[in-house]
Structure formats: C-alpha cells, structure tokens
Amino acid sequence: MGNEWLVGTYGAGVLRLEADGSVTPTDATRSGVVVNPTAMVADGRLVLAGTLGQGLLVGDATGTRWKTVVAGLPSLNVTALAIHKDVVYVGTENGLVKISEDKL
C-alpha cells in the first residue's frame, strides 16, 4: 500500500481510500458490517478490524485478503485491539483474549 488508507465504516465493513480520494471495496467491504470506533490496528503483517457483533476481521498486510475470526472470542462485539510482540489483544464486551499473531 502506497498512499492508501483502510477505513473502518459504520455499516459497510472496511473500504480502501485511494490517494486520489476515490473509495474502493476490499474483501472486508460487507453490507451491514459495523467496525467499532477504536477497533482497528495494523502492524505491517496484519490489519485487524473489530466489529459490532460479527467478530474480528483479519486482513493481510496490504488489506487485500480478509477472513473473519469468531472462534475463541468471549463475545462477537470486538471493541478494542492492540498488538504487542506478535500477540494480538482482543477486547470484547465480555472480556479480553490474547491470540498469537501466527494463529491468525
């Protein structure tokens, strides 16, 4: 990704904002998917987006390929994310879980 941004939305999942101002979809652009405020993080290997009721969206470093993770989460409402030393900390409305980055 050059001068592009990945943008979490309130109702359309994750979109790509291009340098020229155009907006294009990603594999995580999904109607009705709400990305919670403060629930996006990237570390050069992964891009993560926490959703309101649909678990964790996990993208590759470029935000091109995405999958949804729900297994092992205390709640499908992911409200906060952090990455430290290859460990992803996922905050949900029912608690916190640690996931090794290589498991995602």
Biopython code that builds the backbone (N, CA, C, O; Angstrom):
import numpy as np
from Bio.PDB.StructureBuilder import StructureBuilder

atoms = [
    (1, "MET", "N", (0.839, -1.181, 0.000)),
    (1, "MET", "CA", (0.000, 0.000, 0.000)),
    (1, "MET", "C", (0.877, 1.233, 0.000)),
    (1, "MET", "O", (1.768, 1.373, 0.838)),
    (2, "GLY", "N", (0.626, 2.116, -0.929)),
    (2, "GLY", "CA", (1.375, 3.357, -1.002)),
    (2, "GLY", "C", (0.724, 4.426, -0.161)),
    (2, "GLY", "O", (0.840, 4.436, 1.065)),
    (3, "ASN", "N", (0.039, 5.325, -0.835)),
    (3, "ASN", "CA", (-0.653, 6.418, -0.156)),
    (3, "ASN", "C", (-2.131, 6.096, -0.004)),
    (3, "ASN", "O", (-2.988, 6.933, -0.289)),
    (4, "GLU", "N", (-2.421, 4.908, 0.435)),
    (4, "GLU", "CA", (-3.790, 4.455, 0.624)),
    (4, "GLU", "C", (-4.051, 4.245, 2.110)),
    (4, "GLU", "O", (-3.133, 4.043, 2.904)),
    (5, "TRP", "N", (-5.314, 4.298, 2.453)),
    (5, "TRP", "CA", (-5.742, 4.052, 3.824)),
    (5, "TRP", "C", (-6.842, 3.008, 3.803)),
    (5, "TRP", "O", (-7.637, 2.957, 2.865)),
    (6, "LEU", "N", (-6.892, 2.185, 4.821)),
    (6, "LEU", "CA", (-8.024, 1.300, 5.034)),
    (6, "LEU", "C", (-8.910, 1.963, 6.078)),
    (6, "LEU", "O", (-8.435, 2.391, 7.130)),
    (7, "VAL", "N", (-10.191, 2.042, 5.779)),
    (7, "VAL", "CA", (-11.118, 2.788, 6.613)),
    (7, "VAL", "C", (-12.218, 1.861, 7.111)),
    (7, "VAL", "O", (-12.926, 1.248, 6.312)),
    (8, "GLY", "N", (-12.361, 1.756, 8.422)),
    (8, "GLY", "CA", (-13.460, 1.003, 9.011)),
    (8, "GLY", "C", (-14.697, 1.873, 9.031)),
    (8, "GLY", "O", (-14.640, 3.038, 9.424)),
    (9, "THR", "N", (-15.823, 1.305, 8.606)),
    (9, "THR", "CA", (-17.050, 2.084, 8.489)),
    (9, "THR", "C", (-18.127, 1.578, 9.439)),
    (9, "THR", "O", (-18.025, 0.492, 10.008)),
    (10, "TYR", "N", (-19.136, 2.380, 9.588)),
    (10, "TYR", "CA", (-20.280, 2.018, 10.411)),
    (10, "TYR", "C", (-21.401, 1.554, 9.486)),
    (10, "TYR", "O", (-22.393, 2.256, 9.288)),
    (11, "GLY", "N", (-21.223, 0.347, 8.917)),
    (11, "GLY", "CA", (-22.268, -0.205, 8.072)),
    (11, "GLY", "C", (-21.809, -0.801, 6.756)),
    (11, "GLY", "O", (-22.615, -1.389, 6.035)),
    (12, "ALA", "N", (-20.516, -0.663, 6.421)),
    (12, "ALA", "CA", (-20.018, -1.231, 5.151)),
    (12, "ALA", "C", (-18.700, -1.968, 5.324)),
    (12, "ALA", "O", (-18.030, -2.256, 4.332)),
    (13, "GLY", "N", (-18.311, -2.281, 6.549)),
    (13, "GLY", "CA", (-17.055, -3.008, 6.762)),
    (13, "GLY", "C", (-15.840, -2.132, 6.531)),
    (13, "GLY", "O", (-15.783, -1.002, 7.016)),
    (14, "VAL", "N", (-14.857, -2.652, 5.787)),
    (14, "VAL", "CA", (-13.591, -1.940, 5.558)),
    (14, "VAL", "C", (-13.472, -1.570, 4.085)),
    (14, "VAL", "O", (-13.582, -2.421, 3.203)),
    (15, "LEU", "N", (-13.246, -0.290, 3.840)),
    (15, "LEU", "CA", (-13.058, 0.238, 2.489)),
    (15, "LEU", "C", (-11.636, 0.755, 2.331)),
    (15, "LEU", "O", (-10.959, 1.046, 3.317)),
    (16, "ARG", "N", (-11.187, 0.868, 1.082)),
    (16, "ARG", "CA", (-9.866, 1.422, 0.785)),
    (16, "ARG", "C", (-10.052, 2.847, 0.265)),
    (16, "ARG", "O", (-10.790, 3.074, -0.693)),
    (17, "LEU", "N", (-9.376, 3.804, 0.906)),
    (17, "LEU", "CA", (-9.365, 5.195, 0.472)),
    (17, "LEU", "C", (-8.086, 5.412, -0.315)),
    (17, "LEU", "O", (-6.997, 5.376, 0.257)),
    (18, "GLU", "N", (-8.198, 5.637, -1.614)),
    (18, "GLU", "CA", (-7.047, 5.784, -2.504)),
    (18, "GLU", "C", (-6.453, 7.192, -2.378)),
    (18, "GLU", "O", (-7.109, 8.104, -1.875)),
    (19, "ALA", "N", (-5.222, 7.357, -2.832)),
    (19, "ALA", "CA", (-4.519, 8.644, -2.755)),
    (19, "ALA", "C", (-5.271, 9.743, -3.505)),
    (19, "ALA", "O", (-5.202, 10.911, -3.123)),
    (20, "ASP", "N", (-5.988, 9.377, -4.571)),
    (20, "ASP", "CA", (-6.719, 10.374, -5.353)),
    (20, "ASP", "C", (-8.079, 10.718, -4.757)),
    (20, "ASP", "O", (-8.824, 11.517, -5.323)),
    (21, "GLY", "N", (-8.405, 10.108, -3.600)),
    (21, "GLY", "CA", (-9.669, 10.388, -2.926)),
    (21, "GLY", "C", (-10.785, 9.417, -3.267)),
    (21, "GLY", "O", (-11.867, 9.488, -2.684)),
    (22, "SER", "N", (-10.539, 8.518, -4.194)),
    (22, "SER", "CA", (-11.583, 7.545, -4.533)),
    (22, "SER", "C", (-11.653, 6.457, -3.469)),
    (22, "SER", "O", (-10.672, 6.177, -2.780)),
    (23, "VAL", "N", (-12.804, 5.865, -3.350)),
    (23, "VAL", "CA", (-13.045, 4.815, -2.381)),
    (23, "VAL", "C", (-13.357, 3.530, -3.142)),
    (23, "VAL", "O", (-14.218, 3.510, -4.021)),
    (24, "THR", "N", (-12.645, 2.454, -2.792)),
    (24, "THR", "CA", (-12.872, 1.171, -3.450)),
    (24, "THR", "C", (-13.128, 0.096, -2.392)),
    (24, "THR", "O", (-12.668, 0.215, -1.256)),
    (25, "PRO", "N", (-13.854, -0.941, -2.764)),
    (25, "PRO", "CA", (-14.127, -2.009, -1.806)),
    (25, "PRO", "C", (-12.917, -2.912, -1.580)),
    (25, "PRO", "O", (-11.993, -2.945, -2.393)),
    (26, "THR", "N", (-12.935, -3.643, -0.466)),
    (26, "THR", "CA", (-11.978, -4.706, -0.159)),
    (26, "THR", "C", (-12.782, -5.983, 0.042)),
    (26, "THR", "O", (-14.010, -5.963, -0.041)),
    (27, "ASP", "N", (-12.105, -7.082, 0.304)),
    (27, "ASP", "CA", (-12.826, -8.319, 0.644)),
    (27, "ASP", "C", (-13.588, -8.179, 1.956)),
    (27, "ASP", "O", (-14.458, -8.996, 2.257)),
    (28, "ALA", "N", (-13.269, -7.153, 2.738)),
    (28, "ALA", "CA", (-13.951, -6.912, 4.013)),
    (28, "ALA", "C", (-15.017, -5.828, 3.893)),
    (28, "ALA", "O", (-15.536, -5.358, 4.906)),
    (29, "THR", "N", (-15.350, -5.425, 2.668)),
    (29, "THR", "CA", (-16.440, -4.489, 2.450)),
    (29, "THR", "C", (-17.715, -5.319, 2.365)),
    (29, "THR", "O", (-17.960, -6.017, 1.381)),
    (30, "ARG", "N", (-18.516, -5.226, 3.418)),
    (30, "ARG", "CA", (-19.708, -6.070, 3.520)),
    (30, "ARG", "C", (-20.860, -5.231, 4.065)),
    (30, "ARG", "O", (-20.735, -4.575, 5.100)),
    (31, "SER", "N", (-21.948, -5.264, 3.369)),
    (31, "SER", "CA", (-23.119, -4.505, 3.782)),
    (31, "SER", "C", (-23.552, -4.907, 5.186)),
    (31, "SER", "O", (-23.644, -6.093, 5.503)),
    (32, "GLY", "N", (-23.812, -3.920, 6.013)),
    (32, "GLY", "CA", (-24.285, -4.157, 7.369)),
    (32, "GLY", "C", (-23.209, -4.409, 8.410)),
    (32, "GLY", "O", (-23.526, -4.526, 9.594)),
    (33, "VAL", "N", (-21.944, -4.497, 8.007)),
    (33, "VAL", "CA", (-20.863, -4.742, 8.973)),
    (33, "VAL", "C", (-20.409, -3.419, 9.579)),
    (33, "VAL", "O", (-19.986, -2.506, 8.870)),
    (34, "VAL", "N", (-20.504, -3.336, 10.894)),
    (34, "VAL", "CA", (-20.102, -2.146, 11.640)),
    (34, "VAL", "C", (-18.729, -2.391, 12.253)),
    (34, "VAL", "O", (-18.550, -3.327, 13.032)),
    (35, "VAL", "N", (-17.754, -1.543, 11.898)),
    (35, "VAL", "CA", (-16.440, -1.585, 12.532)),
    (35, "VAL", "C", (-16.490, -0.619, 13.707)),
    (35, "VAL", "O", (-16.758, 0.570, 13.533)),
    (36, "ASN", "N", (-16.229, -1.137, 14.907)),
    (36, "ASN", "CA", (-16.292, -0.313, 16.113)),
    (36, "ASN", "C", (-15.209, 0.768, 16.106)),
    (36, "ASN", "O", (-14.077, 0.516, 15.691)),
    (37, "PRO", "N", (-15.563, 1.976, 16.568)),
    (37, "PRO", "CA", (-14.543, 3.021, 16.716)),
    (37, "PRO", "C", (-13.427, 2.520, 17.635)),
    (37, "PRO", "O", (-13.699, 1.831, 18.618)),
    (38, "THR", "N", (-12.225, 2.846, 17.335)),
    (38, "THR", "CA", (-11.003, 2.444, 18.058)),
    (38, "THR", "C", (-10.712, 0.955, 17.964)),
    (38, "THR", "O", (-9.898, 0.440, 18.731)),
    (39, "ALA", "N", (-11.364, 0.246, 17.032)),
    (39, "ALA", "CA", (-11.127, -1.191, 16.918)),
    (39, "ALA", "C", (-10.495, -1.543, 15.574)),
    (39, "ALA", "O", (-10.931, -2.480, 14.905)),
    (40, "MET", "N", (-9.469, -0.793, 15.181)),
    (40, "MET", "CA", (-8.659, -1.142, 14.013)),
    (40, "MET", "C", (-7.196, -0.969, 14.383)),
    (40, "MET", "O", (-6.822, -0.024, 15.077)),
    (41, "VAL", "N", (-6.366, -1.909, 13.900)),
    (41, "VAL", "CA", (-4.937, -1.835, 14.179)),
    (41, "VAL", "C", (-4.198, -2.572, 13.059)),
    (41, "VAL", "O", (-4.729, -3.502, 12.453)),
    (42, "ALA", "N", (-2.973, -2.141, 12.801)),
    (42, "ALA", "CA", (-2.120, -2.803, 11.803)),
    (42, "ALA", "C", (-0.691, -2.805, 12.322)),
    (42, "ALA", "O", (-0.292, -1.918, 13.076)),
    (43, "ASP", "N", (0.084, -3.821, 11.907)),
    (43, "ASP", "CA", (1.474, -3.886, 12.363)),
    (43, "ASP", "C", (2.465, -4.229, 11.245)),
    (43, "ASP", "O", (3.616, -4.561, 11.527)),
    (44, "GLY", "N", (2.037, -4.154, 9.995)),
    (44, "GLY", "CA", (2.931, -4.496, 8.895)),
    (44, "GLY", "C", (2.767, -5.927, 8.423)),
    (44, "GLY", "O", (3.140, -6.259, 7.297)),
    (45, "ARG", "N", (2.210, -6.778, 9.274)),
    (45, "ARG", "CA", (1.894, -8.164, 8.902)),
    (45, "ARG", "C", (0.401, -8.376, 8.742)),
    (45, "ARG", "O", (-0.047, -9.084, 7.841)),
    (46, "LEU", "N", (-0.363, -7.753, 9.631)),
    (46, "LEU", "CA", (-1.811, -7.916, 9.657)),
    (46, "LEU", "C", (-2.514, -6.575, 9.764)),
    (46, "LEU", "O", (-1.953, -5.592, 10.250)),
    (47, "VAL", "N", (-3.750, -6.559, 9.299)),
    (47, "VAL", "CA", (-4.673, -5.459, 9.551)),
    (47, "VAL", "C", (-5.876, -6.095, 10.231)),
    (47, "VAL", "O", (-6.438, -7.068, 9.727)),
    (48, "LEU", "N", (-6.269, -5.548, 11.371)),
    (48, "LEU", "CA", (-7.371, -6.110, 12.140)),
    (48, "LEU", "C", (-8.469, -5.075, 12.324)),
    (48, "LEU", "O", (-8.193, -3.894, 12.533)),
    (49, "ALA", "N", (-9.718, -5.526, 12.245)),
    (49, "ALA", "CA", (-10.858, -4.644, 12.474)),
    (49, "ALA", "C", (-11.864, -5.372, 13.347)),
    (49, "ALA", "O", (-12.294, -6.477, 13.018)),
    (50, "GLY", "N", (-12.241, -4.754, 14.462)),
    (50, "GLY", "CA", (-13.227, -5.329, 15.367)),
    (50, "GLY", "C", (-14.615, -4.876, 14.986)),
    (50, "GLY", "O", (-14.840, -3.696, 14.719)),
    (51, "THR", "N", (-15.548, -5.810, 14.959)),
    (51, "THR", "CA", (-16.895, -5.475, 14.525)),
    (51, "THR", "C", (-17.896, -5.504, 15.676)),
    (51, "THR", "O", (-17.634, -6.051, 16.746)),
    (52, "LEU", "N", (-19.028, -4.907, 15.421)),
    (52, "LEU", "CA", (-20.147, -4.901, 16.357)),
    (52, "LEU", "C", (-20.989, -6.141, 16.067)),
    (52, "LEU", "O", (-21.907, -6.105, 15.248)),
    (53, "GLY", "N", (-20.662, -7.242, 16.754)),
    (53, "GLY", "CA", (-21.477, -8.440, 16.657)),
    (53, "GLY", "C", (-21.095, -9.459, 15.608)),
    (53, "GLY", "O", (-21.781, -10.471, 15.465)),
    (54, "GLN", "N", (-20.006, -9.225, 14.857)),
    (54, "GLN", "CA", (-19.611, -10.189, 13.833)),
    (54, "GLN", "C", (-18.163, -10.640, 13.975)),
    (54, "GLN", "O", (-17.595, -11.186, 13.029)),
    (55, "GLY", "N", (-17.563, -10.423, 15.128)),
    (55, "GLY", "CA", (-16.224, -10.917, 15.399)),
    (55, "GLY", "C", (-15.114, -10.021, 14.887)),
    (55, "GLY", "O", (-15.253, -8.801, 14.808)),
    (56, "LEU", "N", (-13.999, -10.669, 14.538)),
    (56, "LEU", "CA", (-12.767, -9.979, 14.170)),
    (56, "LEU", "C", (-12.480, -10.189, 12.691)),
    (56, "LEU", "O", (-12.412, -11.325, 12.223)),
    (57, "LEU", "N", (-12.310, -9.091, 11.954)),
    (57, "LEU", "CA", (-11.887, -9.163, 10.557)),
    (57, "LEU", "C", (-10.366, -9.134, 10.543)),
    (57, "LEU", "O", (-9.752, -8.258, 11.152)),
    (58, "VAL", "N", (-9.756, -10.094, 9.848)),
    (58, "VAL", "CA", (-8.304, -10.220, 9.793)),
    (58, "VAL", "C", (-7.870, -10.116, 8.335)),
    (58, "VAL", "O", (-8.254, -10.930, 7.496)),
    (59, "GLY", "N", (-7.059, -9.093, 8.052)),
    (59, "GLY", "CA", (-6.559, -8.899, 6.695)),
    (59, "GLY", "C", (-5.061, -9.079, 6.635)),
    (59, "GLY", "O", (-4.365, -8.943, 7.642)),
    (60, "ASP", "N", (-4.564, -9.388, 5.439)),
    (60, "ASP", "CA", (-3.110, -9.458, 5.260)),
    (60, "ASP", "C", (-2.528, -8.049, 5.325)),
    (60, "ASP", "O", (-3.276, -7.081, 5.464)),
    (61, "ALA", "N", (-1.217, -7.921, 5.227)),
    (61, "ALA", "CA", (-0.535, -6.630, 5.409)),
    (61, "ALA", "C", (-1.032, -5.558, 4.444)),
    (61, "ALA", "O", (-1.024, -4.375, 4.783)),
    (62, "THR", "N", (-1.463, -5.952, 3.255)),
    (62, "THR", "CA", (-1.937, -4.981, 2.265)),
    (62, "THR", "C", (-3.429, -4.720, 2.374)),
    (62, "THR", "O", (-3.957, -3.831, 1.705)),
    (63, "GLY", "N", (-4.115, -5.494, 3.220)),
    (63, "GLY", "CA", (-5.560, -5.332, 3.329)),
    (63, "GLY", "C", (-6.283, -5.866, 2.110)),
    (63, "GLY", "O", (-7.393, -5.435, 1.798)),
    (64, "THR", "N", (-5.651, -6.809, 1.418)),
    (64, "THR", "CA", (-6.234, -7.366, 0.196)),
    (64, "THR", "C", (-7.068, -8.605, 0.486)),
    (64, "THR", "O", (-8.197, -8.721, 0.009)),
    (65, "ARG", "N", (-6.520, -9.527, 1.260)),
    (65, "ARG", "CA", (-7.227, -10.771, 1.596)),
    (65, "ARG", "C", (-7.712, -10.683, 3.039)),
    (65, "ARG", "O", (-6.958, -10.299, 3.933)),
    (66, "TRP", "N", (-8.977, -11.041, 3.259)),
    (66, "TRP", "CA", (-9.590, -10.940, 4.579)),
    (66, "TRP", "C", (-10.290, -12.233, 4.954)),
    (66, "TRP", "O", (-10.744, -12.988, 4.093)),
    (67, "LYS", "N", (-10.368, -12.473, 6.257)),
    (67, "LYS", "CA", (-11.179, -13.555, 6.792)),
    (67, "LYS", "C", (-11.808, -13.059, 8.087)),
    (67, "LYS", "O", (-11.394, -12.044, 8.646)),
    (68, "THR", "N", (-12.801, -13.781, 8.547)),
    (68, "THR", "CA", (-13.476, -13.440, 9.793)),
    (68, "THR", "C", (-13.151, -14.499, 10.839)),
    (68, "THR", "O", (-13.235, -15.698, 10.572)),
    (69, "VAL", "N", (-12.777, -14.042, 12.036)),
    (69, "VAL", "CA", (-12.480, -14.935, 13.153)),
    (69, "VAL", "C", (-13.536, -14.726, 14.232)),
    (69, "VAL", "O", (-13.782, -13.600, 14.664)),
    (70, "VAL", "N", (-14.158, -15.823, 14.660)),
    (70, "VAL", "CA", (-15.123, -15.759, 15.757)),
    (70, "VAL", "C", (-14.770, -16.764, 16.849)),
    (70, "VAL", "O", (-15.115, -16.555, 18.012)),
    (71, "ALA", "N", (-14.090, -17.849, 16.492)),
    (71, "ALA", "CA", (-13.748, -18.895, 17.453)),
    (71, "ALA", "C", (-12.823, -18.362, 18.537)),
    (71, "ALA", "O", (-11.831, -17.695, 18.245)),
    (72, "GLY", "N", (-13.152, -18.658, 19.783)),
    (72, "GLY", "CA", (-12.308, -18.272, 20.912)),
    (72, "GLY", "C", (-12.540, -16.872, 21.438)),
    (72, "GLY", "O", (-11.926, -16.483, 22.431)),
    (73, "LEU", "N", (-13.404, -16.109, 20.805)),
    (73, "LEU", "CA", (-13.686, -14.752, 21.297)),
    (73, "LEU", "C", (-14.743, -14.812, 22.394)),
    (73, "LEU", "O", (-15.729, -15.535, 22.254)),
    (74, "PRO", "N", (-14.556, -14.061, 23.493)),
    (74, "PRO", "CA", (-15.546, -14.050, 24.568)),
    (74, "PRO", "C", (-16.889, -13.454, 24.134)),
    (74, "PRO", "O", (-17.925, -13.733, 24.738)),
    (75, "SER", "N", (-16.857, -12.638, 23.090)),
    (75, "SER", "CA", (-18.053, -12.000, 22.540)),
    (75, "SER", "C", (-17.765, -11.662, 21.084)),
    (75, "SER", "O", (-16.608, -11.462, 20.713)),
    (76, "LEU", "N", (-18.793, -11.598, 20.264)),
    (76, "LEU", "CA", (-18.619, -11.203, 18.864)),
    (76, "LEU", "C", (-18.579, -9.690, 18.689)),
    (76, "LEU", "O", (-18.383, -9.191, 17.581)),
    (77, "ASN", "N", (-18.768, -8.958, 19.796)),
    (77, "ASN", "CA", (-18.644, -7.498, 19.772)),
    (77, "ASN", "C", (-17.213, -7.136, 20.176)),
    (77, "ASN", "O", (-16.898, -7.056, 21.363)),
    (78, "VAL", "N", (-16.351, -6.920, 19.182)),
    (78, "VAL", "CA", (-14.933, -6.605, 19.419)),
    (78, "VAL", "C", (-14.790, -5.090, 19.498)),
    (78, "VAL", "O", (-15.024, -4.379, 18.521)),
    (79, "THR", "N", (-14.399, -4.604, 20.685)),
    (79, "THR", "CA", (-14.400, -3.170, 20.947)),
    (79, "THR", "C", (-13.015, -2.534, 20.994)),
    (79, "THR", "O", (-12.900, -1.310, 20.917)),
    (80, "ALA", "N", (-11.966, -3.337, 21.118)),
    (80, "ALA", "CA", (-10.613, -2.780, 21.218)),
    (80, "ALA", "C", (-9.597, -3.802, 20.722)),
    (80, "ALA", "O", (-9.796, -5.009, 20.859)),
    (81, "LEU", "N", (-8.500, -3.301, 20.141)),
    (81, "LEU", "CA", (-7.441, -4.160, 19.622)),
    (81, "LEU", "C", (-6.081, -3.549, 19.908)),
    (81, "LEU", "O", (-5.911, -2.331, 19.879)),
    (82, "ALA", "N", (-5.115, -4.417, 20.184)),
    (82, "ALA", "CA", (-3.720, -3.989, 20.328)),
    (82, "ALA", "C", (-2.833, -5.150, 19.908)),
    (82, "ALA", "O", (-3.204, -6.315, 20.057)),
    (83, "ILE", "N", (-1.659, -4.823, 19.382)),
    (83, "ILE", "CA", (-0.671, -5.838, 19.028)),
    (83, "ILE", "C", (0.630, -5.471, 19.715)),
    (83, "ILE", "O", (1.095, -4.334, 19.627)),
    (84, "HIS", "N", (1.222, -6.461, 20.412)),
    (84, "HIS", "CA", (2.498, -6.242, 21.082)),
    (84, "HIS", "C", (3.299, -7.530, 21.035)),
    (84, "HIS", "O", (2.840, -8.574, 21.500)),
    (85, "LYS", "N", (4.491, -7.456, 20.475)),
    (85, "LYS", "CA", (5.402, -8.610, 20.406)),
    (85, "LYS", "C", (4.703, -9.853, 19.855)),
    (85, "LYS", "O", (4.731, -10.913, 20.480)),
    (86, "ASP", "N", (4.076, -9.721, 18.684)),
    (86, "ASP", "CA", (3.425, -10.830, 17.980)),
    (86, "ASP", "C", (2.229, -11.433, 18.716)),
    (86, "ASP", "O", (1.808, -12.548, 18.410)),
    (87, "VAL", "N", (1.686, -10.702, 19.680)),
    (87, "VAL", "CA", (0.472, -11.127, 20.377)),
    (87, "VAL", "C", (-0.611, -10.082, 20.124)),
    (87, "VAL", "O", (-0.392, -8.881, 20.284)),
    (88, "VAL", "N", (-1.781, -10.570, 19.725)),
    (88, "VAL", "CA", (-2.924, -9.697, 19.496)),
    (88, "VAL", "C", (-3.810, -9.749, 20.739)),
    (88, "VAL", "O", (-4.184, -10.828, 21.200)),
    (89, "TYR", "N", (-4.136, -8.593, 21.267)),
    (89, "TYR", "CA", (-5.031, -8.468, 22.407)),
    (89, "TYR", "C", (-6.379, -7.996, 21.859)),
    (89, "TYR", "O", (-6.476, -6.936, 21.241)),
    (90, "VAL", "N", (-7.405, -8.794, 22.096)),
    (90, "VAL", "CA", (-8.730, -8.506, 21.566)),
    (90, "VAL", "C", (-9.665, -8.220, 22.733)),
    (90, "VAL", "O", (-9.959, -9.100, 23.542)),
    (91, "GLY", "N", (-10.125, -6.982, 22.805)),
    (91, "GLY", "CA", (-11.073, -6.588, 23.843)),
    (91, "GLY", "C", (-12.489, -6.735, 23.326)),
    (91, "GLY", "O", (-12.818, -6.261, 22.238)),
    (92, "THR", "N", (-13.327, -7.396, 24.114)),
    (92, "THR", "CA", (-14.729, -7.574, 23.749)),
    (92, "THR", "C", (-15.599, -7.111, 24.901)),
    (92, "THR", "O", (-15.101, -6.778, 25.976)),
    (93, "GLU", "N", (-16.898, -7.092, 24.669)),
    (93, "GLU", "CA", (-17.792, -6.670, 25.749)),
    (93, "GLU", "C", (-17.824, -7.678, 26.893)),
    (93, "GLU", "O", (-18.322, -7.365, 27.974)),
    (94, "ASN", "N", (-17.298, -8.889, 26.671)),
    (94, "ASN", "CA", (-17.277, -9.906, 27.722)),
    (94, "ASN", "C", (-15.878, -10.262, 28.190)),
    (94, "ASN", "O", (-15.688, -11.294, 28.835)),
    (95, "GLY", "N", (-14.900, -9.430, 27.878)),
    (95, "GLY", "CA", (-13.560, -9.692, 28.364)),
    (95, "GLY", "C", (-12.491, -9.611, 27.282)),
    (95, "GLY", "O", (-12.759, -9.283, 26.126)),
    (96, "LEU", "N", (-11.278, -9.922, 27.702)),
    (96, "LEU", "CA", (-10.077, -9.786, 26.872)),
    (96, "LEU", "C", (-9.523, -11.170, 26.562)),
    (96, "LEU", "O", (-9.538, -12.061, 27.411)),
    (97, "VAL", "N", (-9.035, -11.339, 25.341)),
    (97, "VAL", "CA", (-8.388, -12.587, 24.961)),
    (97, "VAL", "C", (-7.071, -12.246, 24.248)),
    (97, "VAL", "O", (-6.981, -11.258, 23.519)),
    (98, "LYS", "N", (-6.050, -13.092, 24.479)),
    (98, "LYS", "CA", (-4.768, -12.955, 23.797)),
    (98, "LYS", "C", (-4.686, -14.039, 22.723)),
    (98, "LYS", "O", (-4.993, -15.204, 22.974)),
    (99, "ILE", "N", (-4.264, -13.631, 21.514)),
    (99, "ILE", "CA", (-4.120, -14.578, 20.407)),
    (99, "ILE", "C", (-2.750, -14.366, 19.789)),
    (99, "ILE", "O", (-2.384, -13.238, 19.460)),
    (100, "SER", "N", (-1.993, -15.437, 19.629)),
    (100, "SER", "CA", (-0.708, -15.354, 18.944)),
    (100, "SER", "C", (-0.959, -14.940, 17.495)),
    (100, "SER", "O", (-1.845, -15.488, 16.838)),
    (101, "GLU", "N", (-0.190, -13.984, 16.998)),
    (101, "GLU", "CA", (-0.378, -13.483, 15.641)),
    (101, "GLU", "C", (-0.311, -14.589, 14.600)),
    (101, "GLU", "O", (-1.019, -14.539, 13.594)),
    (102, "ASP", "N", (0.534, -15.587, 14.834)),
    (102, "ASP", "CA", (0.670, -16.660, 13.853)),
    (102, "ASP", "C", (-0.557, -17.573, 13.797)),
    (102, "ASP", "O", (-0.683, -18.370, 12.867)),
    (103, "LYS", "N", (-1.449, -17.472, 14.761)),
    (103, "LYS", "CA", (-2.704, -18.246, 14.744)),
    (103, "LYS", "C", (-3.763, -17.582, 13.876)),
    (103, "LYS", "O", (-4.767, -18.202, 13.525)),
    (104, "LEU", "N", (-3.531, -16.312, 13.530)),
    (104, "LEU", "CA", (-4.489, -15.598, 12.713)),
    (104, "LEU", "C", (-4.110, -15.684, 11.251)),
    (104, "LEU", "O", (-4.808, -15.135, 10.399)),
]
sb = StructureBuilder()
sb.init_structure("model")
sb.init_model(0)
sb.init_chain("A")
sb.init_seg("    ")
for serial, (resi, resn, name, xyz) in enumerate(atoms, 1):
    if name == "N":
        sb.init_residue(resn, " ", resi, " ")
    sb.init_atom(name, np.array(xyz, "f"), 0.0, 1.0, " ", f" {name:<3s}", serial, name[0])
structure = sb.get_structure()
